[in-house]
Amino acid sequence: MKHETIGVTVRLLDSEYRFSCLSSERDELLEAAHCLDDKMREIREHGSRNLSQEAVAVMAAMNLSHELLRQQRLSAEADTLVGTAIQDILHKVDAFLSKIAPPEL
């Protein structure tokens, strides 16, 4: 039943939207909708109350996209640092092992 497609209704800024997703993805969809709704409400509260729902949604999408890109860059930088550290450790281990054990023929 994990691959069964289901309908899920979410509420975003006082409007309901219906989505289809796999039953196994339902909780993630609801979590994403909750996150988006929070961001939209934050924008509406700190901005003009006269903004259209479409404008609020676009601003929320831009903010979330910016956050995603920043996290992807940070993750890529961390991956590079970890990869470099691992290579350094491997070189040190190889150097140490070459000193204590002669190469096998």
C-alpha positions as CSV (number, residue, x, y, z in Angstrom):
1,M,0.0,0.0,0.0
2,K,3.0,2.3,0.1
3,H,2.7,3.1,-3.6
4,E,-1.0,4.0,-3.4
5,T,-1.9,7.5,-4.6
6,I,-4.1,9.4,-2.2
7,G,-5.7,12.9,-2.1
8,V,-4.6,15.2,0.6
9,T,-6.2,18.6,1.4
10,V,-3.9,21.3,2.9
11,R,-4.8,24.7,4.2
12,L,-2.6,27.6,3.1
13,L,-3.4,31.1,4.3
14,D,-7.1,30.3,4.9
15,S,-7.6,28.6,1.5
16,E,-7.7,24.9,0.9
17,Y,-5.8,23.1,-1.8
18,R,-6.0,19.4,-2.8
19,F,-2.9,17.5,-3.8
20,S,-2.2,13.9,-4.9
21,C,0.7,12.0,-3.4
22,L,1.9,8.6,-2.5
23,S,0.5,7.4,0.8
24,S,4.0,7.1,2.1
25,E,4.6,10.8,1.3
26,R,1.5,12.1,3.1
27,D,3.3,13.2,6.3
28,E,6.0,15.0,4.4
29,L,3.5,16.8,2.2
30,L,1.6,17.9,5.3
31,E,4.8,19.1,6.9
32,A,5.8,21.0,3.8
33,A,2.3,22.6,3.7
34,H,2.6,23.6,7.4
35,C,6.0,25.2,6.7
36,L,4.7,27.1,3.7
37,D,1.6,28.3,5.6
38,D,3.8,29.5,8.4
39,K,6.1,31.4,6.0
40,M,3.1,32.9,4.2
41,R,1.5,34.0,7.5
42,E,4.8,35.5,8.6
43,I,5.1,37.5,5.3
44,R,1.5,38.7,5.6
45,E,1.9,39.8,9.2
46,H,5.2,41.7,8.6
47,G,4.1,43.1,5.3
48,S,1.2,44.9,3.9
49,R,-2.2,43.3,4.7
50,N,-3.2,44.4,1.2
51,L,-0.9,41.9,-0.5
52,S,-2.7,39.4,-2.6
53,Q,-2.5,35.8,-1.7
54,E,-0.6,35.3,-4.9
55,A,2.0,37.9,-4.0
56,V,2.4,36.4,-0.5
57,A,2.8,32.9,-2.0
58,V,5.5,34.2,-4.5
59,M,7.4,35.9,-1.7
60,A,7.2,32.8,0.5
61,A,8.4,30.7,-2.4
62,M,11.3,33.1,-3.0
63,N,12.3,33.0,0.7
64,L,12.1,29.2,0.9
65,S,14.0,28.9,-2.4
66,H,16.7,31.2,-1.0
67,E,17.0,29.2,2.2
68,L,17.2,25.9,0.3
69,L,20.0,27.2,-2.0
70,R,21.9,28.5,1.0
71,Q,21.6,25.1,2.8
72,Q,22.7,23.3,-0.4
73,R,25.8,25.5,-0.6
74,L,26.6,24.9,3.0
75,S,26.2,21.2,2.6
76,A,28.4,21.2,-0.5
77,E,31.1,23.1,1.4
78,A,30.8,20.7,4.4
79,D,31.1,17.7,2.0
80,T,34.2,19.2,0.5
81,L,35.8,19.8,3.9
82,V,34.9,16.3,5.1
83,G,36.3,14.8,1.9
84,T,39.6,16.7,2.3
85,A,39.9,15.7,5.9
86,I,39.3,12.0,5.0
87,Q,41.9,12.2,2.3
88,D,44.4,13.7,4.7
89,I,43.7,11.0,7.3
90,L,44.1,8.3,4.6
91,H,47.4,9.7,3.5
92,K,48.6,9.8,7.1
93,V,47.5,6.2,7.7
94,D,49.2,5.1,4.4
95,A,52.4,6.9,5.4
96,F,52.3,5.3,8.9
97,L,51.6,1.8,7.5
98,S,54.4,2.1,4.9
99,K,56.9,2.8,7.8
100,I,55.9,-0.2,9.9
101,A,55.2,-2.9,7.3
102,P,57.1,-3.6,4.1
103,P,55.0,-3.9,1.0
104,E,53.8,-7.4,0.2
105,L,54.9,-9.0,-3.0
